[in-house]
């Protein structure tokens, strides 16, 4: 059995109630999720001495996720990202001959769904008879420039094998662009210190070329012999010019829930993170541009405090014909699933 409980944590400035949902399995793993931004606030692994290793960055209270201090230099800790993850070049899309100008904070591209993406929305819990948490958001036609009413659900499940999964489902009233991901920052050392000693691996022989705005160009480059080679376990702190950071998309050699897409561990902690996904790509980001800010339990976060394994379709795919289709049409269902499996090293 997996217990799911909820507790209200005040209200959002828009007047909607904010909840924190706690999922707990028999081994004692605890996952905390809030309906603000469908944010994963905590993934706490119970250790043999009955203490916990909380492996994701974030805050103690939901209200901290919309504080002015945090939003000034905003890293999207643990948030749902949509309608479109990562960058869309020129902040515009063309669907069936109609051009749509998208909202953007950034000159020359849109990032993570625009000025106010899914990460800043208050989601609604949908009742379920299963051991799962379902959150829903309905994005209206024209929001952030995207056409169509988009109904999105994210289904979180935790099982007794220490697998946390999230599954996105979406439908639309008009042809629109959809490429949703999730943005947890992992630090397997209880969220403390930097992640330079973490060993990371991505099942990819190539990475995607990017322009000066970090928009993908459509070209794939072999990882072999480059600083982006995570085909075997590698430390971001030992690559060439580590202070440049890693913010790179990797098309997977094998995708699907039977293949390990990415994995990580750190010496000194008896835990390994494995990622499985139906998506064709993992974007690796090692928080080079994250702000200096105090997070959970008074922990000081800064650049390189965590890393992201963002599962999605290729960034900027809506503008590159050779990339996977990211247009959702009426009558179709967008559906993706990602699993975080936590095992002993």
N, C-alpha and C positions, 0 to 999 in steps of 0.2 A: 504494500500500500504506500501511496505517496500522499501526504497531507498537503492541502492547499488552504491557506487562510488569507484573510484580507483585513487591513486596518486603514481607516481614513487618516490622512495626514493633512488636514486643512483643506484649503481651496486655492485654486489657481487665480491669478488676477482677473481672469475672465469670468469668475464665479463658479466654475465647475469644480466638483469634488475631486480631490486627489487621493489615490489609494496606493498602498504598497501591498503587494501580494507575495506571500512566502510559500515556496514549495520545499518540502522536506521529505527525503526518502529514508528507507530503513538503515542504510549505512551512516546516516546523519548528515549528508550533504544538504546544504541550505542554499536556495536560489531566491533572491529578492528582485522583484520587478515592479516598476511603477507604471501607472497608466499615462503619466506625462511622458510623451515621446516613446512609449513602449520601451523604456530604458531598463536594461539589466543593471541593477544597482550593486549586486553582490553575487558571487559564486564562492561559497565557503565550503572547503573540503575539511572534514573532520580528521584530525591526526590521531596517532596512537596514544598521545598523552592527553587527549580530550580537548586540545586547543584547536583553533581553526586557521587554515590558510586561505585567505580571501584573495582570489587570483585575478580580479578585475578592478580597474581604477574607477573611482566615482566619489559620491558624497554620502553623508549619513542621512540627509533629509532631502526629499524631492524639491523643496523650495530653493535649495542651493543650485539646482540645475537651471533656474531662470534668473539668478542674481545678476546684477549689472557687472560685477567683477568677473564672473565666469563668461558672460556673453561677449565681453569686450575682446577677448582672444579665445575663440570658441573651438574646442577640439572634438565635440560630439561624443563625449564619454558615454559608451554603452547604448547609444540611441538607435532607433529605427530610422533608416535613411530612404527617402523617397520624395517625389515619384521616381527620381532617377539618380542612382548612386554615381559618385565621382563627377567627372567633368563632362559637359557638353560644349564643344567648341563654338564660339561666336554667340552663345546663349540663344540659339534659335534652332528650330527643327522644321523639316518639311515632311508632311504626311499627305500623300495622294495629291500633290501639287499645291497644297496650301501651306504657306509659311506661318509659323507661330513664333513670335518673339517671347523669350522667357525672362522672368525676373531674375536679377542677379546682383549680388554685392560686388562682383569682381569684373574688372574690365576685360572683355574678350571671351568670357566663358561663364557658364553656370556651374555651381558646385553643389552637390548633394540635395538637389531638389529646389534650390532657390533661396529667397530671403527667409521664408518661414516654411520649411519642409515638414515632413512627418515627425521629425525629431522635436518639434516645438508644439505639437498638437496634443490635446487631451483626448485619449482614446477611451472607448466605452467597452466595458466587459460584457461579453455575450455568454449567457448561461450555457452550461454543457453538462451532460450526464457522465462524461468521461473524466478521467483524472488528467485534466489539461486546463490551461488558462488560455482563453480566447479573448483577444482585444481587437476592436474594430474601429476604423476611421473612414468616414466618407468624405472624399476630397471633391469639392464642387467643380463644375465645369469652369474653366478659366483660371483656376487657382495656380498661381505662379506662372501663368501663361499656357498651361497644358490644357488641351481640349478634353471634354467629356467628364461626366460624373464618374469617379473611380471609387468603388467600394472595396476596401482592403481589410483583410483579417490576418492577424498573426497568431499562430497556435503554438504555445510553449508547452513542452512536456519534459518531465524529469522522471527517469526510471531508476530501479534499484541497482542497475549496472553502471550507475554514474554517467549516464548519457543525457545531456540536455539538448533538446532539439527545438528548433523554431521552423515553422512552415508558413510561408506566405501564400495567400490566395487573393485574387483580385479580379473584378469584372468592371466593364466600362460601358457607357452609353454612346461613346463616339470613339473612332480610332484614335489612339493616344500612345505616348511613349512611356514605357514602364521598365524599370530596372532597379529593384529594391534590394537593399542589403542591410546589414547590421554592423554596428561600429563599436563593439567591445574592445577595450584596451586591456591586454593581458600582461600580468607580471606575476610569475609563478612563485615569487619570493614574498608572498603576503602583501603585494603591492608596494614593497619598500625598495628604495635604491633605484639604480638604473638597470636596464635589461642587456647591457653589453656582454654579460656572461651567459645569457640564454642561448641555447643551441636551437636554431630554427631550420626547418626543412620544408620545401615546397616541391610538389611532384610536377615539375615543369622543366622542359628542356629549352624553352624560349621565354623571352619577356617582350613586352610591347614598347616600341619606341615612343617617346614623348617629345613634344615641342617645348619651347621656353615657358609655356603656361601649364606644363604637365598634362596637356591634352594628347591623347594617343593619335598617331598619324596613320595607322593601318599597317605599319611594318612590324614584323616579328624579327627578333635578334636572338641568336643562340646565347645561352647563359654561359657556356663553357669559356673560361678564360677572362670573364668579366667580374666586376664587383657584385653583380646581381646573381651570382651562382649559388643557389640554395638547393640544388639538386640533391646534395648530401648535406648533412648537418653542418651549419656554419654559424659563426657568431658575428652579429652586426658590429660588435666592438673591435673586431680584428680585420674587417675588410679594409680595402684601400680607401683612405680619406673618410673615416667613419663619421666625422662631424657633418658631412654632407647629408647624412641620413639616407633612408631607403623609403621610397614612395613609388612603388613599381607594380605593374600588373603582370601576372603570370598566367597565360593560358595553360590549363592543366593537360598533361599527357593522357591521363585517364580521369574521367569524372564519374559520378554515380556513388551511391551509398555503400557500395562494396569496395571502394578504393579510398585509400588515405590521400586526401588532398594536400594537407599540411600538418605539421606536428612540431612540438616544442617541448624542451625540458631544460632544467637548470641544475647544475651540480649543487648538492646540498639540500635538495628537496626531493622527496620520494613521490614524485608526481610527473606524469607526462600528459600533455594535451594533444589529442588527435582530432582533426577536422575532416568530416565527410560531407559531401554536398552533391546535389543534383546540378549545380551550376558549373559552367565551363571554365571558371577563372577564379583565382585568388589574388586579391590586391594586398600586398604587404607594405605596411607603414610602421616605422619604428619611432613615431612621435617626435621627429626632429623639431617641429615647430610648435609643440605643445607649450602652454604657458606655465610659468611658475605660480602654483596655486596650492593652497592647503586642501587636501581631500579627506577621505575617511580617517577617523581616529587621529586626526591631527597630522597625518602623513603629508610631508612636503612633496608635491609632484613638480616635475620640470621636464625639459626636453629629454627624451630617451627613458622616460619612466615606464613606458609600456609599449606593446606592439599590437597591431591589428592584423587579423586574417579576414579580410572582407570578401565574402563569396558573392559573386554576381556574374552577369554577362559583361562583355568587354566594355569598358568606359568609352564613351563617345560613339558607341556602335550605331546609334540612330543616324549618324552622319557618314558612316563608312560602310559601303555596300558589302565588302568582303567579311565583315564581322557578323556575329549572330543577330537574328532579328529581335528587335525590342519594341515592335509595334503590337499593341494589344487591340483587338477589334471586338465590337459587340457580338455576343454569342460565344466568345472564347473565354477561357479561364486561365489567368496567369497563376502559376503554381511552382514554388521552389521549396526545397527543404535542405537544412543544414543541421548537422549533429556535432556537438562538442563531446567527445568521449574522454573521460578522465580516468587514467589507469596508473598503477604503480610503475615506476620506471624500470 
